Amino acid sequence: MFESKYSKVLTVMLVIVILAIIGLIGFLAYDYYQKYVVTKETSEFVDNFQGDVVEEDKTATENNENDLNTTDAFNQIKDADTTGTNGSPVKQTYKGFGVLGTMEIPATNFKYPVLEKVTKKSIETAVAFLYGTGINKPGNSVIIGHNYRNGLFFSNNKKLNIGDKIYITDVGGTKLTYTIYNKFETTPEDTSFYQRDTGGKPEVTLSTCTDDSKARLILCAKAE
């Protein structure tokens, strides 16, 4: 009798352990899949980014209409309309968010678009511009990103050191090289580093949470 009850208890415990293991494996698999998908999508965007797109000249399109049949003419005009008018730049977007440029950090295999606004959704999608004169422009620009402790976004910023390189391409297609010269932790409320004398050179500040989420990890870099 006692042995039967003991056996049932062991069986229940075993089932619970098995379910817990399956749940853990499922969580890890989903986390890995999410990281793979996000990293693949952002890397492809960065690799193909060349700045804002300039539409084709609509005048040339209209002049060519006589050389097309009716269906081809309609399709060509429709395609031109989706890109803007009169040769003006068409702003690049990523998943519905405006893009100010892209950032690459070889030391951590980081490749992400820099989104133009900080919202709850935007920083769950990529990193975003928080404050400053504008990327690759004289002065300091603050860019923030989550630390999910899984390699996504700014999770690996803690692995970066003074002297590491950051490459930023802006909407004009200009790519600048930045060198990290300062790394420190501060309180979430501290904004004293937002405004600083950069000597007329572009600088960038990367901000993210520490692993325990109690402080902010700050990286300062200046353009070469």
Phi, psi and omega in degrees: 000310179297318181295324179295315178296320180297320180295321179295319178298316179297321179296315179298316179297320180295317179298317179298317179297317180297316179297321178296319179295317179298318178298318179295316179298319179297317179297314181295321179295317179295318180297318179295316181298315179300315179298317180298313183295311181298314181297319179296314182294315181291322179297318179296321178297313181297317181297330183262356184283129176228019183098184180297145182273136176259126183291160175291157181290119181295332179298318178295323179297316181295323180293333182273354185298326182294340181269001183245154172285172187301317182294315180296321180297316180299316182295321181292319179295319180298317180296321180295322182295333182282351184251357180120193181222152171057036174071018181280152180295141176254121186294134177286143175230156175227114181053037177090358180254139176296144184246130177267343182163195179227157180230137176232134176230096185303325184298335180238015181053040183267126175217107183217148168288152174257111183280152190279343182227146176265114172225169179303317183285321184297320181275004167264359183249321180199202173260162188218154179282126182256317190200147171132192186277343183117140186298140182067016176251153179306136183111182184260139175235130181259127179238130183243156178202156180289153167247096180271001179059027179227012179097346180278152176055235182263023182301329184262010180299332179297340180275350182279151183228165175302132183103341178292153185259146174233132180246125182236128176251128182264181185291345175275356180090002179280131180246121180248150177257126178248146178243128179291129181236353179209143180214125182203168175249148179210180181282158178299336182274347186288124175234014185297336183271356181298312181255123178206159179283116181257007180065028179080007180255155175289136172227159178225142177238125178258129183234133177207170178283153169286169184300330179269001178064013182268344183218180177244134175265123185243134175237127179249134180221147180240147180290143180281000000 
